[in-house]
Amino acid sequence: MADRYLEHLTVERGLSENTLAAYRTDIAALLAFLDGLGEELETCTTRHLFLFLTHLRARKLAAASLARILSTLRGLFAFAVQARLLEEDPSALLDSPKLPAQLPEFLTRKEMDALLAQPDPSTLLGYRDRVMLELLYAAGLRISELTGLELGDFDPQTGILRVFGKRSKERLVPIHFSAQKLLCDYLDFKRAAFKPVCRNIFLNRSGKGLTRQGIWKLIKRYAEEVGIRRSISPHTFRHTFATHLLEGGADLRTVQLLLGHAAINATEIYTHIQSGRLMRIHEQYHPRSTAFATQAQRRPGTSS
């Protein structure tokens, strides 16, 4: 049953290998637990699933991890019922753990400027890293989208990146001129020095495509070197991209399209930025606000 479900995810839904690996891990954890009880997926009941989730909670698993695992299992059992492998869905009566509301972690403009300037462009690896960091910030890319960029995905005439997001969904993202210049120079004069053995744009010392883990380590190192103490990841660049666009006045719908979110509610985690900007505008320009009153008092000809 599990193998058929994973095959369904691969063939019918076109999930990435990283996502499939997460599904396999979650299902394998349940199979191991059921095996300890002398049960199988076909004999799994709501009670067994409840015991499994209790077991995971006892291991201090985070609410987000529990929610992800439960989502995986719901998909598995819904598929089994639809495929007539099971008569009833044992996960139907289980409640999802409540997740705390979390605001996305992002960098200030000063922090981002410092981070982008940290790689040494006079070296081959430093130049490559400079371009990668710039693209993460300029286009709001996911780390998998950056590692997946290949020759032909950038059009130097229009300055547009062709990006393949979740479920291989394609979107076109414009990048600013300085990022275009860096990428063009890298492709024209630097990439060949890595002696490529694949079509990936960003390569390691062996000429192969960089891995997600490799880029994560680079970002962590550069962040430490510029004195950013809190933990950041490649996804922090994506959050910062969206945050700075909204701070600059972009509307939420535009940010949704640039990020490649299928639904606007995925983009709404950034509305705290828009709310903060509106509050500052209100404070500055509303005639009854403190800031407006203070400015009025300073204007020539205004009586005190």
C-alpha positions as CSV (number, residue, x, y, z in Angstrom):
1,M,0.0,0.0,0.0
2,A,2.8,2.4,0.9
3,D,4.7,1.7,-2.3
4,R,1.6,2.2,-4.4
5,Y,1.0,5.6,-2.7
6,L,4.6,6.7,-3.2
7,E,4.4,5.7,-6.9
8,H,1.2,7.7,-7.1
9,L,2.9,10.8,-5.7
10,T,5.8,10.3,-8.2
11,V,3.8,9.7,-11.3
12,E,0.5,11.5,-10.8
13,R,1.5,14.5,-8.7
14,G,5.1,14.9,-9.8
15,L,6.5,15.7,-6.4
16,S,10.2,16.5,-6.0
17,E,12.7,13.9,-4.7
18,N,13.2,15.9,-1.5
19,T,9.4,15.9,-0.8
20,L,9.1,12.2,-1.6
21,A,12.0,11.5,0.8
22,A,10.0,13.3,3.6
23,Y,6.9,11.2,2.8
24,R,9.0,8.0,2.8
25,T,10.5,8.9,6.2
26,D,7.1,9.6,7.8
27,I,5.5,6.4,6.5
28,A,8.5,4.4,7.5
29,A,8.2,5.7,11.1
30,L,4.6,4.6,11.2
31,L,5.4,1.2,9.7
32,A,8.2,0.6,12.3
33,F,5.7,1.6,15.1
34,L,3.0,-0.7,13.8
35,D,5.5,-3.6,13.5
36,G,6.3,-3.2,17.1
37,L,2.6,-3.7,17.8
38,G,2.4,-6.7,15.5
39,E,0.2,-4.7,13.1
40,E,0.4,-3.6,9.4
41,L,-1.0,-0.6,7.5
42,E,-3.9,-2.7,6.4
43,T,-4.9,-3.4,10.0
44,C,-4.1,0.1,11.3
45,T,-6.9,1.7,13.3
46,T,-7.6,5.2,14.7
47,R,-6.4,3.9,18.1
48,H,-3.1,2.8,16.6
49,L,-2.6,6.2,15.0
50,F,-3.4,7.9,18.3
51,L,-0.8,5.8,20.0
52,F,1.7,6.6,17.3
53,L,1.2,10.4,17.7
54,T,1.4,10.0,21.4
55,H,4.7,8.2,21.0
56,L,6.0,11.1,18.8
57,R,4.9,13.7,21.3
58,A,6.8,11.8,24.0
59,R,9.9,12.2,21.9
60,K,9.3,16.0,22.1
61,L,8.6,16.3,18.4
62,A,7.7,19.9,17.4
63,A,4.1,20.7,16.5
64,A,5.1,21.5,12.9
65,S,6.7,18.1,12.5
66,L,3.6,16.3,14.0
67,A,1.4,18.3,11.7
68,R,3.5,17.3,8.7
69,I,3.5,13.6,9.6
70,L,-0.2,13.6,10.2
71,S,-0.7,15.3,6.8
72,T,1.4,12.5,5.2
73,L,-0.6,9.8,6.8
74,R,-4.0,11.4,5.9
75,G,-2.9,11.5,2.3
76,L,-1.8,7.8,2.5
77,F,-5.1,6.6,4.0
78,A,-7.2,8.8,1.7
79,F,-5.5,7.2,-1.3
80,A,-5.9,3.7,0.2
81,V,-9.7,4.3,0.5
82,Q,-10.0,5.7,-2.9
83,A,-8.0,2.8,-4.4
84,R,-10.2,0.4,-2.4
85,L,-7.3,-0.9,-0.5
86,L,-9.1,0.0,2.8
87,E,-12.8,0.4,3.6
88,E,-12.4,3.2,6.1
89,D,-9.8,6.0,6.8
90,P,-8.4,5.5,10.3
91,S,-7.0,9.1,10.3
92,A,-10.3,10.8,9.6
93,L,-11.1,11.5,13.3
94,L,-7.7,12.7,14.3
95,D,-7.2,16.4,15.1
96,S,-4.2,18.3,13.8
97,P,-1.9,19.8,16.4
98,K,-2.3,23.6,16.7
99,L,0.7,25.5,15.3
100,P,1.8,28.7,16.9
101,A,1.7,31.7,14.6
102,Q,5.2,32.5,13.5
103,L,6.4,35.6,11.6
104,P,9.0,34.9,8.9
105,E,12.6,35.6,9.8
106,F,14.1,38.3,7.6
107,L,17.2,40.5,7.4
108,T,17.3,44.2,7.5
109,R,18.6,46.1,4.5
110,K,21.9,46.8,6.3
111,E,22.3,43.1,7.2
112,M,21.6,42.0,3.6
113,D,24.0,44.6,2.1
114,A,26.7,43.3,4.4
115,L,26.0,39.7,3.6
116,L,26.0,40.2,-0.1
117,A,29.3,42.0,0.1
118,Q,31.0,39.3,2.1
119,P,32.1,36.8,-0.7
120,D,35.4,37.8,-2.3
121,P,34.7,38.4,-6.0
122,S,38.4,38.3,-6.9
123,T,38.4,34.5,-6.4
124,L,36.5,32.0,-8.5
125,L,34.5,30.6,-5.6
126,G,33.9,34.0,-4.1
127,Y,32.5,35.3,-7.4
128,R,30.2,32.2,-7.7
129,D,29.0,32.7,-4.1
130,R,28.4,36.4,-4.7
131,V,26.1,35.7,-7.7
132,M,24.2,32.9,-5.8
133,L,23.5,35.2,-2.8
134,E,22.5,38.0,-5.1
135,L,20.0,35.8,-7.0
136,L,18.5,34.4,-3.8
137,Y,17.7,37.9,-2.8
138,A,17.0,39.4,-6.2
139,A,14.4,36.7,-7.2
140,G,13.2,35.3,-3.9
141,L,14.3,31.8,-4.9
142,R,13.8,28.6,-2.9
143,I,17.1,26.8,-2.4
144,S,15.8,23.9,-4.7
145,E,15.0,26.5,-7.4
146,L,18.5,27.9,-7.2
147,T,20.3,24.5,-7.4
148,G,17.9,23.6,-10.2
149,L,18.8,26.5,-12.5
150,E,20.3,25.3,-15.7
151,L,21.9,26.9,-18.8
152,G,19.1,28.4,-20.8
153,D,17.0,29.4,-17.7
154,F,18.3,32.9,-17.9
155,D,17.5,35.3,-20.8
156,P,20.1,38.1,-20.8
157,Q,18.1,40.1,-23.3
158,T,15.1,40.5,-21.0
159,G,16.8,39.9,-17.6
160,I,14.3,37.2,-16.7
161,L,14.9,33.9,-14.9
162,R,12.8,30.8,-15.7
163,V,12.3,29.1,-12.4
164,F,10.8,25.7,-11.7
165,G,9.1,25.7,-8.3
166,K,7.1,23.1,-6.4
167,R,5.6,20.3,-8.5
168,S,7.8,21.6,-11.4
169,K,5.5,24.6,-11.8
170,E,7.2,27.2,-14.0
171,R,7.3,30.9,-13.4
172,L,9.2,33.9,-14.9
173,V,11.0,36.2,-12.5
174,P,12.7,39.5,-13.5
175,I,15.9,40.4,-11.8
176,H,17.5,43.8,-11.4
177,F,20.3,45.1,-13.6
178,S,23.2,44.5,-11.1
179,A,22.1,40.9,-10.6
180,Q,21.9,40.5,-14.4
181,K,25.4,41.8,-14.9
182,L,26.8,39.5,-12.2
183,L,25.1,36.5,-13.7
184,C,26.1,37.3,-17.3
185,D,29.8,37.7,-16.3
186,Y,29.7,34.5,-14.3
187,L,28.2,32.6,-17.2
188,D,30.5,34.2,-19.8
189,F,33.8,34.2,-17.9
190,K,33.7,32.1,-14.7
191,R,31.6,29.0,-15.0
192,A,33.9,27.3,-17.6
193,A,36.7,27.3,-15.0
194,F,34.8,24.8,-12.9
195,K,35.1,22.3,-15.9
196,P,31.4,21.5,-16.0
197,V,30.1,18.0,-16.2
198,C,26.4,19.0,-16.1
199,R,24.1,21.9,-17.2
200,N,23.6,23.4,-13.8
201,I,24.5,27.0,-13.6
202,F,26.1,26.8,-10.1
203,L,28.8,24.2,-9.8
204,N,31.2,22.8,-7.1
205,R,34.9,22.2,-7.5
206,S,34.2,19.0,-9.3
207,G,32.1,20.7,-11.9
208,K,28.9,19.1,-10.6
209,G,25.8,21.0,-9.4
210,L,25.9,22.4,-5.9
211,T,23.8,20.7,-3.3
212,R,21.3,22.3,-0.9
213,Q,23.5,21.4,2.0
214,G,26.5,23.0,0.4
215,I,24.8,26.3,-0.2
216,W,23.3,26.3,3.4
217,K,26.8,25.9,4.8
218,L,28.1,28.8,2.7
219,I,25.3,31.1,3.9
220,K,25.9,30.1,7.5
221,R,29.6,30.9,7.2
222,Y,29.1,34.2,5.6
223,A,26.5,35.2,8.1
224,E,28.8,34.4,11.0
225,E,31.6,36.4,9.3
226,V,29.5,39.6,9.1
227,G,28.3,39.2,12.7
228,I,24.7,38.0,12.1
229,R,24.2,36.0,15.3
230,R,20.8,34.6,14.8
231,S,20.3,31.5,12.7
232,I,19.5,32.1,9.1
233,S,19.0,29.8,6.1
234,P,18.7,30.1,2.3
235,H,14.9,30.6,2.9
236,T,15.7,33.7,4.9
237,F,16.7,35.4,1.6
238,R,13.2,34.5,0.2
239,H,11.5,36.0,3.3
240,T,13.7,39.1,3.0
241,F,12.9,39.5,-0.7
242,A,9.2,39.5,0.0
243,T,9.5,41.7,3.1
244,H,11.6,44.4,1.4
245,L,9.2,44.4,-1.6
246,L,6.2,45.1,0.6
247,E,8.2,47.7,2.6
248,G,8.9,49.4,-0.7
249,G,5.2,49.5,-1.6
250,A,4.6,46.3,-3.7
251,D,1.1,44.8,-3.4
252,L,0.5,41.3,-2.0
253,R,-0.7,39.9,-5.3
254,T,2.5,40.9,-7.1
255,V,4.6,39.3,-4.3
256,Q,2.5,36.2,-4.6
257,L,3.3,35.8,-8.3
258,L,7.0,36.5,-7.8
259,L,7.2,33.9,-5.1
260,G,5.2,31.4,-7.0
261,H,2.7,30.8,-4.3
262,A,-0.4,28.9,-5.6
263,A,-2.7,30.6,-3.2
264,I,-2.7,34.1,-1.7
265,N,-3.0,32.8,1.9
266,A,0.6,31.4,1.6
267,T,1.7,35.0,1.0
268,E,-0.3,36.5,3.8
269,I,2.3,35.6,6.3
270,Y,4.0,38.8,5.2
271,T,1.0,41.0,5.9
272,H,2.5,42.1,9.2
273,I,5.0,44.1,7.0
274,Q,2.2,45.8,5.1
275,S,0.4,46.5,8.3
276,G,3.4,48.1,9.8
277,R,4.0,50.3,6.8
278,L,0.4,51.4,6.8
279,M,0.6,52.3,10.5
280,R,3.7,54.4,9.8
281,I,1.9,56.2,7.0
282,H,-1.1,56.8,9.1
283,E,1.0,58.1,12.0
284,Q,2.9,60.4,9.6
285,Y,0.0,61.9,7.7
286,H,-3.3,61.6,9.7
287,P,-4.1,65.1,11.0
288,R,-4.9,63.8,14.4
289,S,-1.6,61.8,14.8
290,T,1.2,62.9,17.0
291,A,3.8,63.0,14.2
292,F,1.5,65.1,11.9
293,A,0.8,67.6,14.7
294,T,4.5,67.9,15.5
295,Q,5.3,68.6,11.8
296,A,2.6,71.2,11.6
297,Q,3.9,73.0,14.6
298,R,7.3,73.3,12.9
299,R,5.9,74.7,9.7
300,P,6.6,78.4,9.0
301,G,3.6,80.6,9.9
302,T,2.1,78.0,12.2
303,S,1.0,79.5,15.5
304,S,2.0,77.7,18.6
